[in-house]
Amino acid sequence: MEGLTLYHYLFLGLILFVIGISGSILCKNVIKVLISIEFMLCGININFIAFASYCGSPAYDGLIFGLFYTGIGAVELAVALYIFYLMYKKKLSDNIEHYGDL
């Protein structure tokens, strides 16, 4: 029996990215949309780290990009949650259709 190959990790990253895209398109709740965007970033991180592990990059480019994207995702989530908090205080709703005047 063969172990996990690069294609297994790429498929996992693709599944997470597709879940994120479908969640961000189909959900009406702002928090669910933000979580879907985080799923997309997680799929991208898995692909970067899988390529770094299997291609044998001596400079650890994929790992650095994965770490960079994790930091970008944390900052993006913090800023988006703060903007949502300010908008929620004004509209008192978490439905994304009520925020068309942004």
N, C-alpha and C positions, 0 to 999 in steps of 0.2 A: 504494500500500500504506500502510495506516494504522499508526502507531506503537503503542506500548503504552498502554493506557488504564487507568483506575482498576479496571475489572473484572478485568483480568489480574492485578494485584497482589492484589486481594481473593481471587481464586481461588487464587493461590499461598499466601496466608496461610491459607485454608481447608484446602488440602491438607496444609500443615505441621501445622495444628491437629488434623486427623483422624488423621494419622500418629502424632502424640503421644498422642492419646486411645487409639488402638488399641494402641500399644506399651505404654502404662501399664496397660492392662487385660489384655493377653495375655501379657506377659513375666513370668517368675518370678524373674529376676535383678534384684537391687536396683539395680545400676549401670545396667542397661538402662531401668528405670523412671525413674531420675533423668534420663537422657538424653532419654527421651520427654517428660518434663515441660519440659525445656529446648526441645524442638521446639515444644511448645505456646506457650511464651513467645515464641519467635521468630516464630511465626505472628501472634501478637497485635501484636508490634512492627512487623511489615510492614504490618499494617492501619493502625496509628496513623500511621506515617510516610507511607503512601499517602494517607490522608485529609488529612494536613497539607499534602502537596505539591499535591494536586489541588484542594483547597478554598480555597487561598490565604489561610490564616490568618495575619494579620500578627503575632500573638503567638507563633507557633511552638508551639502547644499540643501537637500530635501528636508533634513532635520531642522536646519535653521529657518527655512521657509515655513515649515510646520509650526515652529515656535512663534515665528512672527505673525502668522495667521491666527494663532490662538490669542495672542495679545491684541491684535486688531479686533477679533471677535468679542473679547471682553470689553474693550473700550466702546465698540459699536453698541453692544447690549446696554451698557451703562448709560450712554447718551440717549439711546432710544427709549429706555425706561423712564428717564427723567423728562423727556419731551412728552411721553404718554402720560406721565403723572400730571404735568401742567395742563395738558389738554383734558384730562379726566376731571380735574377740578372745575373746569369751565363747562363741559358738556354733561358730566355725570353719566357717561355711557362708555362701554368698552367695545361697541360695535364699530367696525372700521368705516361703515357707510356714513356715520355721523361726522366724520372728520374730513369731509371733502373741501372745506374752506382753508386747508393748510396751505 
